[in-house]
Amino acid sequence: MIDPIGLVIAIIVAIVGYRYAAKKQQSRTLDGHVLKRLEDAGYDLTQTHKIEFWFFGNIKTSIDNAATDLRRRQYEVHVTETEDDPRYIIRAIKPMKPELAALQGLRKEFTQLAKIHGVEYDGWGTEYVTS
């Protein structure tokens, strides 16, 4: 005969163990590490944030082409030139919830976009949002 209380305890232990393992795996990825740091700093990751994706390059036409591609994908795009050297920066902004799977997918997408246009994808960040 199955002990119902023992079964409930076993299920709870399994769920807690799964969540711990999932969080541990999440923190092993670059995007997961950033999410963990944001969470630890008090960011409310259940809310929509303005996520900023950063690209850079030395050739203005490459930057302009990448910026056009990002605008076609419905990102708010800002291009600036640094003062120190002829380097250009793209800041592409999209309101979204910072979820690991979505950010990992965008990392792959943006790495490919950067390769096509001859620029570099540098990563993402966000403004501070609490509940």
C-alpha positions in Angstrom: 0.0 0.0 0.0 1.3 3.5 -0.9 1.7 6.0 1.9 -0.1 9.2 0.6 1.9 11.5 2.9 5.2 9.9 1.7 4.1 10.3 -1.9 3.3 14.0 -1.4 6.7 14.5 0.3 8.4 12.7 -2.6 6.6 14.9 -5.1 7.6 18.1 -3.3 11.2 17.0 -3.0 11.2 16.2 -6.8 9.8 19.6 -7.7 12.2 21.4 -5.4 15.1 19.4 -6.8 14.0 20.1 -10.4 13.7 23.8 -9.8 17.2 23.9 -8.1 18.7 22.0 -11.1 17.0 24.3 -13.6 18.2 27.4 -11.8 21.7 26.0 -11.6 21.7 25.2 -15.4 20.3 28.7 -16.2 23.1 30.3 -14.3 25.7 28.4 -16.3 24.8 30.3 -19.5 25.8 33.8 -20.2 22.3 35.1 -20.5 21.2 33.0 -17.5 24.1 34.5 -15.5 22.9 38.0 -16.3 19.3 37.2 -15.4 20.5 35.7 -12.1 22.4 38.9 -11.3 19.5 41.1 -12.2 17.2 39.0 -10.0 19.7 39.2 -7.2 19.8 43.0 -7.6 16.0 43.2 -7.1 14.9 43.4 -10.8 11.3 42.1 -11.3 11.9 39.7 -14.2 8.1 39.0 -14.5 7.6 42.6 -15.8 8.3 44.0 -19.3 11.7 45.7 -19.6 13.2 47.8 -22.3 16.0 45.4 -23.3 18.9 47.1 -25.0 20.9 45.0 -27.5 24.4 46.3 -28.4 26.4 46.0 -31.6 29.6 47.7 -32.7 31.8 48.1 -35.8 34.3 50.2 -37.6 32.6 50.6 -41.0 29.7 53.0 -41.1 28.0 51.3 -44.1 28.1 48.0 -42.2 26.6 49.6 -39.1 23.9 51.4 -41.2 22.9 48.1 -42.9 22.7 46.3 -39.6 20.6 49.1 -38.2 18.2 49.0 -41.1 17.9 45.2 -40.6 17.1 45.8 -36.9 14.5 48.5 -37.8 12.8 46.0 -40.2 12.5 43.7 -37.2 10.7 46.4 -35.3 13.5 47.4 -32.9 14.0 51.1 -31.9 17.5 51.7 -33.2 20.0 54.4 -32.2 23.4 54.7 -34.0 26.3 56.7 -32.4 29.9 57.3 -33.2 32.4 57.1 -30.4 34.7 60.1 -29.8 37.9 58.1 -29.2 38.2 56.3 -32.6 36.1 55.7 -35.7 33.9 53.1 -34.0 30.1 53.0 -34.3 27.6 51.6 -31.8 24.1 50.4 -32.3 21.7 50.3 -29.4 18.6 48.3 -30.5 15.7 48.5 -28.0 12.7 46.2 -27.6 10.2 46.0 -24.8 10.0 42.4 -23.6 10.0 40.2 -20.5 13.6 39.1 -19.9 13.1 35.3 -20.3 16.1 33.0 -20.8 14.8 31.1 -23.9 13.9 34.3 -25.7 17.3 35.9 -24.9 19.2 32.8 -25.9 17.3 32.8 -29.2 18.0 36.4 -29.8 21.7 35.9 -29.0 21.9 33.3 -31.8 19.9 35.5 -34.2 21.9 38.6 -33.5 25.3 36.8 -33.8 24.2 35.7 -37.3 22.9 39.2 -38.1 26.2 40.7 -37.0 28.2 38.2 -39.1 26.1 39.0 -42.2 26.6 42.7 -41.8 30.3 42.7 -40.7 29.7 44.0 -37.2 29.9 42.5 -33.7 27.1 41.7 -31.3 28.1 42.7 -27.8 25.2 41.6 -25.7 22.2 43.1 -23.9 21.2 45.0 -20.8 18.1 46.6 -19.3 16.8 49.4 -17.2 15.9 48.8 -13.5 12.3 47.6 -13.1 10.8 46.5 -9.8 7.3 45.2 -9.0 
